[in-house]
Amino acid sequence: MKENVGTVDRTLRVVLGIALMLAGWLGSLGIVGIIIGAVLIFTGAFSFCPLYSALGKNTCETADPRGH
């Protein structure tokens, strides 16, 4: 798996994932919030998003702005 989730994207995923899981546990979103939150946390933790891979998207920062 090649990383395709950048630092800002990772942070937002983890924070939103935690919020969704908490909302799920507190009852306002239920199991759907827990599942979506867990997916966001895992994709943020591993810096890999299968959907990004399928769409050819990459938010990782590169050392060379030209991508070399």
DOFITOR-593675 format. One record per atom (N, C-alpha, C): x, y, z; residue in one letter; residue number from 0. Coordinates in steps of 0.1 Angstrom, whole numbers. Example, Ala and Ser with C-alpha at 12.3 -4.5 7.8 and 13.67 -1.06 7.14 Angstrom:
BEGIN
- x; y; z; resn; resi
- 132; -57; 78; A; 0
- 123; -45; 78; A; 0
- 132; -33; 78; A; 0
- 128; -22; 71; S; 1
- 137; -11; 71; S; 1
- 129; 0; 79; S; 1
***
This chain:
BEGIN
- x; y; z; resn; resi
- 8; -12; 0; M; 0
- 0; 0; 0; M; 0
- 9; 12; 0; M; 0
- 7; 21; -10; K; 1
- 14; 33; -11; K; 1
- 6; 44; -4; K; 1
- 12; 52; 5; E; 2
- 5; 63; 12; E; 2
- -2; 72; 2; E; 2
- -14; 76; 4; N; 3
- -21; 86; -5; N; 3
- -29; 96; 3; N; 3
- -27; 96; 17; V; 4
- -34; 106; 25; V; 4
- -24; 114; 32; V; 4
- -24; 127; 30; G; 5
- -14; 137; 36; G; 5
- -17; 140; 50; G; 5
- -8; 148; 56; T; 6
- -9; 151; 71; T; 6
- -22; 158; 75; T; 6
- -25; 169; 68; V; 7
- -38; 176; 71; V; 7
- -50; 167; 69; V; 7
- -50; 160; 58; D; 8
- -61; 150; 56; D; 8
- -62; 140; 67; D; 8
- -51; 135; 71; R; 9
- -51; 125; 82; R; 9
- -56; 130; 95; R; 9
- -52; 142; 98; T; 10
- -57; 149; 110; T; 10
- -72; 151; 110; T; 10
- -77; 156; 99; L; 11
- -91; 158; 98; L; 11
- -99; 145; 98; L; 11
- -94; 135; 92; R; 12
- -100; 122; 92; R; 12
- -101; 116; 107; R; 12
- -90; 117; 114; V; 13
- -90; 111; 128; V; 13
- -100; 119; 137; V; 13
- -99; 133; 136; V; 14
- -108; 141; 144; V; 14
- -122; 139; 141; V; 14
- -126; 139; 128; L; 15
- -140; 137; 124; L; 15
- -144; 122; 128; L; 15
- -135; 113; 126; G; 16
- -138; 99; 129; G; 16
- -142; 97; 144; G; 16
- -134; 104; 153; I; 17
- -136; 103; 167; I; 17
- -150; 110; 170; I; 17
- -152; 121; 164; A; 18
- -165; 128; 166; A; 18
- -177; 120; 162; A; 18
- -176; 113; 150; L; 19
- -187; 105; 146; L; 19
- -189; 92; 154; L; 19
- -178; 87; 159; M; 20
- -179; 75; 168; M; 20
- -186; 79; 181; M; 20
- -182; 90; 187; L; 21
- -188; 95; 199; L; 21
- -203; 98; 197; L; 21
- -206; 104; 186; A; 22
- -220; 107; 183; A; 22
- -228; 94; 181; A; 22
- -222; 84; 175; G; 23
- -228; 71; 174; G; 23
- -231; 64; 187; G; 23
- -220; 65; 196; W; 24
- -222; 58; 209; W; 24
- -232; 66; 218; W; 24
- -233; 79; 216; L; 25
- -242; 87; 224; L; 25
- -257; 86; 218; L; 25
- -258; 79; 207; G; 26
- -272; 76; 202; G; 26
- -277; 85; 191; G; 26
- -270; 96; 188; S; 27
- -276; 105; 177; S; 27
- -274; 100; 163; S; 27
- -263; 92; 161; L; 28
- -261; 86; 147; L; 28
- -262; 71; 147; L; 28
- -261; 65; 158; G; 29
- -262; 50; 159; G; 29
- -250; 43; 153; G; 29
- -252; 31; 148; I; 30
- -242; 23; 143; I; 30
- -235; 29; 130; I; 30
- -243; 36; 122; V; 31
- -237; 42; 110; V; 31
- -226; 52; 114; V; 31
- -228; 60; 124; G; 32
- -217; 69; 128; G; 32
- -205; 62; 133; G; 32
- -207; 51; 140; I; 33
- -196; 43; 145; I; 33
- -188; 37; 134; I; 33
- -195; 31; 124; I; 34
- -188; 25; 113; I; 34
- -181; 35; 104; I; 34
- -187; 46; 101; I; 35
- -180; 56; 93; I; 35
- -169; 62; 101; I; 35
- -171; 65; 113; G; 36
- -160; 70; 122; G; 36
- -148; 61; 122; G; 36
- -151; 48; 124; A; 37
- -140; 38; 124; A; 37
- -132; 38; 111; A; 37
- -139; 38; 100; V; 38
- -133; 38; 87; V; 38
- -124; 50; 85; V; 38
- -129; 62; 90; L; 39
- -121; 74; 89; L; 39
- -108; 73; 98; L; 39
- -110; 68; 109; I; 40
- -98; 66; 118; I; 40
- -88; 57; 113; I; 40
- -92; 46; 107; F; 41
- -83; 36; 101; F; 41
- -76; 42; 89; F; 41
- -83; 48; 80; T; 42
- -77; 54; 68; T; 42
- -67; 65; 72; T; 42
- -70; 73; 83; G; 43
- -61; 83; 88; G; 43
- -49; 77; 94; G; 43
- -51; 66; 102; A; 44
- -39; 60; 109; A; 44
- -30; 53; 100; A; 44
- -35; 47; 89; F; 45
- -26; 40; 79; F; 45
- -22; 49; 67; F; 45
- -27; 61; 66; S; 46
- -23; 70; 55; S; 46
- -27; 64; 42; S; 46
- -37; 56; 41; F; 47
- -41; 50; 29; F; 47
- -56; 50; 28; F; 47
- -61; 54; 17; C; 48
- -76; 54; 14; C; 48
- -78; 47; 1; C; 48
- -85; 35; 2; P; 49
- -88; 28; -10; P; 49
- -96; 36; -21; P; 49
- -105; 45; -16; L; 50
- -113; 53; -26; L; 50
- -103; 62; -33; L; 50
- -94; 69; -26; Y; 51
- -84; 78; -32; Y; 51
- -76; 70; -43; Y; 51
- -72; 58; -39; S; 52
- -65; 49; -48; S; 52
- -72; 46; -61; S; 52
- -85; 43; -59; A; 53
- -93; 40; -71; A; 53
- -95; 52; -80; A; 53
- -96; 64; -74; L; 54
- -98; 76; -81; L; 54
- -85; 83; -86; L; 54
- -74; 77; -82; G; 55
- -61; 83; -85; G; 55
- -57; 96; -78; G; 55
- -64; 98; -66; K; 56
- -61; 110; -58; K; 56
- -50; 108; -48; K; 56
- -43; 118; -45; N; 57
- -32; 117; -36; N; 57
- -30; 130; -29; N; 57
- -32; 131; -15; T; 58
- -30; 143; -8; T; 58
- -17; 144; 0; T; 58
- -8; 134; -3; C; 59
- 5; 134; 4; C; 59
- 14; 145; -1; C; 59
- 22; 151; 8; E; 60
- 31; 161; 4; E; 60
- 43; 154; -2; E; 60
- 49; 160; -12; T; 61
- 62; 155; -18; T; 61
- 73; 164; -15; T; 61
- 85; 159; -14; A; 62
- 97; 167; -12; A; 62
- 100; 176; -24; A; 62
- 97; 171; -36; D; 63
- 99; 179; -48; D; 63
- 85; 183; -53; D; 63
- 83; 196; -55; P; 64
- 70; 201; -59; P; 64
- 66; 196; -73; P; 64
- 76; 191; -81; R; 65
- 73; 186; -94; R; 65
- 69; 171; -94; R; 65
- 70; 165; -82; G; 66
- 66; 151; -80; G; 66
- 77; 141; -83; G; 66
- 89; 146; -84; H; 67
- 100; 137; -88; H; 67
- 107; 131; -76; H; 67
***
